Every structure is written in C-alpha cells, then in structure tokens.
Amino acid sequence: MAELPEGVDSRFRYVLLVSKRAEQLIQGSQPKMKSRHAKPTRVAMEEIEKNQVKWQLTEPVEEPTALEDEPTEE
C-alpha cells in the first residue's frame, strides 16, 4: 500500500483501525463485502481501503494519574 486510505491521517491510525476491525471479524462479525482474502487482517484492510468501515475520532479523555490520587502530607 503506497498511500493511506481517504480520511485516515496517519499510519498509526490505519493500523489501529485495521486491528480493531480484524478483531471484530475474528469475534464473528460479518464482513461488509466479498473479499478474495481469507485472513481477517487482509479483509479488514480491504474494507478500510474501500471506505466500508465507519469510524470517527473522539477527543481524548483525561484520566487522573496515580500521583494525583495520593493524599499529600504536609
């Protein structure tokens, strides 16, 4: 693959999308299209390249760290 699919802004995001979709396929989800590939990862790659998988980017949720939870001693 020379270029990223339309709407995917980085290789890292592409890998995350493919892995999430492949995991769905492994867990029993039906493919969204006929594919010549048998492996879930390749099917997921093809679905994302053809814009068959809907996704959206959400704002990160800030979680407190362990250091913020500890009471301070003065």
C-alpha positions in Angstrom: 0.0 0.0 0.0 1.6 3.2 -1.2 -1.0 5.7 0.2 -3.3 5.8 3.2 -7.0 5.4 2.5 -9.1 8.5 2.3 -9.9 10.0 5.7 -7.0 8.2 7.5 -4.5 10.8 8.7 -1.6 8.5 9.8 -0.2 5.0 9.5 -0.6 4.6 13.2 -4.4 5.3 13.0 -4.6 2.9 9.9 -3.0 0.1 11.9 -5.4 0.7 14.8 -8.4 0.7 12.5 -7.3 -2.5 10.8 -6.6 -4.3 14.1 -9.9 -3.3 15.6 -11.9 -4.4 12.6 -9.9 -7.6 12.3 -10.7 -8.4 15.9 -14.4 -7.8 15.2 -14.2 -10.3 12.3 -12.4 -12.8 14.4 -15.1 -12.5 17.1 -17.8 -13.4 14.5 -18.8 -10.1 12.9 -19.8 -10.5 9.2 -17.6 -8.9 6.5 -19.1 -5.9 4.9 -18.1 -7.0 1.4 -16.9 -10.0 -0.6 -13.2 -10.4 -0.4 -10.7 -12.6 -2.2 -8.7 -12.8 1.1 -9.4 -15.4 3.8 -7.4 -13.8 6.7 -9.3 -11.3 8.9 -6.5 -8.8 8.8 -6.5 -8.7 5.0 -10.3 -8.5 4.9 -10.2 -5.6 7.3 -7.5 -3.8 5.3 -9.6 -4.1 2.1 -12.8 -2.9 3.9 -11.0 0.2 5.2 -9.3 0.9 1.9 -12.8 0.8 0.2 -14.3 3.0 2.9 -16.7 0.3 4.1 -15.9 0.8 7.8 -17.4 3.8 9.6 -15.3 5.4 12.3 -14.8 8.8 14.0 -12.1 10.4 16.0 -13.1 11.4 19.5 -11.4 13.7 22.0 -9.1 12.0 24.4 -10.4 11.6 27.9 -8.1 12.8 30.6 -7.7 10.3 33.4 -6.2 11.0 36.8 -2.8 9.5 37.4 -1.8 7.5 40.5 0.3 10.5 41.7 -2.8 12.8 41.6 -4.8 10.3 43.7 -2.4 10.1 46.6 -3.1 12.4 49.5 -0.4 15.0 50.2 1.3 15.0 53.6 2.3 18.4 54.9 
